[in-house]
Amino acid sequence: MLVVVSDTHSHTGHALTGRTREAVENADLVVHAGDFVSPDVLDAFYEVAPELRAVHGNADAPAVIERLPTARVVDYEGVRIAVTHRRSGGATGLRMFGREKGADLVVSGHTHRPTVVETDDVTLLNPGSHAQPRGNRPGHAELEPTDGGLSGRIVQPDGTLIEEFSVPAGGRDAQD
């Protein structure tokens, strides 16, 4: 299972609780879309996640920024994932970023709002924030391999389902 988190905004630890912590500990791969804030938090994620791929966010300390890229591409079970914290231009900017990277899925953070947008060619995913939802529902995403891509859901730390979605390998155009 692939687990996606973002916007931890902690100074002392990973702030993982409930279903989110369980998912991260049992994942094949964890993707974090930035805003750990401190190096201690980044290190806490490396300790609990079996495998972590992350980018830095705008609120991260210089010591975190030095260790992580602004953007990266991750391949998981035949699905190409472009990861960034934020992009100017909103959904259009994220979609263009995904096209530039040849991605099937674009993961971003920053808004703290759990969101999935399925465009013609790429799925945009913001898992929200598991620890600092700022008026939104707290969340993380869990994605499981299927025959043609990934089946996903955004889930709250208490286990409440927020939304289900799918990510076809080869992009949304592959479904046509």
N, C-alpha and C positions, 0 to 999 in steps of 0.2 A: 504494500500500500504506500502511496505517496501522500504525505501530509504537507499542507501549505499553511504557514502562519505569517503574521506581519505585526508591526507596530507594538512591540512588547513594552517599550517606554519604562524600563525598570533601571534601577541603579545597582541592585544587589543580587538578582538572580533571574531565572527564566520566567517566573510568574505563571508557570503552567499548573493548571488545576484540573481535576475531574477527567472528563472524556478527552480534553485536549492533551493533557499530560500522558494519558494512557495511549492515545493515538501516536504521539511523538515517540514515545518509548518503543512502540511496536512497529513503527514504520520501516519500510525498506529504505526510504529516502525522505528527508525533510527539506523543504524549500522555505527560506525565510526572506520576505521582501523588504527588509530593512527597518530601521529605528529600534535597534537593540538599546541604544543610548550609551552604555558603558562597556568596556572590555570584559568586565566581570560577567555581564549578561551573555555576551557572545560566548565566553568560555563555558558558562553553565549550559548553553545549548549544545556545544560540542560534547559535553560530558553526558548528556541525557539522550541525544539523538544518535541512532546507529550510524547514520551518514547525513551530513548537513551541507547544503549548497545555499549560499546567502549572498545578498548584496547589501550595501550600506544605504542608509536613509539620510534625510536632511537633519534629523535631530541627533545623529550619532556623534560621539566624541571623536576628535582627531585620531586617537589610538584605534578606534574601530574602523574609521575610513581608510587608514593605512593598510589594514588587513583584508579589506573586502573591495571588490569592484563595484562600479556604479550600475553595471548591467552584466548579465551573463546568459548563456544558453545551456540548457540541461536537456538531455535526452532520457526519456523514461518509457520503457515498454513500447517503443516505436512512435512515441509522441514527442515532438520537439517543443520545448518550453522556453520562452524568452522571459527573463525576470528583470524587473527594475522596481525601484521604490515609487517613482512618479515620473511623468512625462508631461511637458507642456502640451496644451491642445486637448486635454481630456481624453475621451474615448477615441476620437479621431487620431490624436497623437499616439495613443497606445496601439491602435490598429496599425498605423504606419510603422511603428517600432516592430511590431510582430511581423509585418510583411518584410521589412528590411532583414530580419533575422531568420526568415523562412519558417516561422513558428506556427504550430497548430493551436497553442495556448499561450496567452500573455498573462503573467502574474505580476500584480502591482500591489502597492499598499497606499499609505499616506492618508487616505480619507477616513480610515477606521470604520468604514461602512461595508459590511458584507454584500458583495454584488457580483452577479454573473451577467454578462452581455454576450449574446451569440450573434456575431456579425456574419456576413456572407462567407468570409474566408478564415476567420480566427475567433476563438472564444477568449473573452476578457474576463479574468477572475481577480477579484480583490477579496481575500478571506476575512477582511475586517481585522479587528484587534481582539485577541483573546484576553488581554489584561487591562486595556485602557479604551473601552468602546466609545467614550465621549458622546454619550447620548444615543448611540446606535446599539444594536444587539451585539454582544461579544460573539466572536466566531473564529473558526478555523475551517479549512477544507480538507476532505479526505477523498482521494481518487483511487479507484481500483481498475486494473486492466480488464478489458473486454476484447472480443474478437476483432473489433474495428477501431479501437482507441481506448478511451477511459470513461468510466462512469463515475460521476462526482456528486458530492453533497457538501453543503456548508452546514456546520453543526455548532451549536453553542457548547461551552464547557460543561453544562449540565446534561448534555445529550440531546437537547431539543433540536429537531431538524428545522433548518431555515429554508433551504432550497436544494433541489436536485437538478443535475445538468449532465450533459455528455460532451465529450471532446473527441471528435473523430480524428484518427491518424490521417495525416495528409490534408488537414484543414476542413472547414465546413464545405468547401467545394467538392470534397471527396464523396459527400453524401449524394450529390446530384447525379 
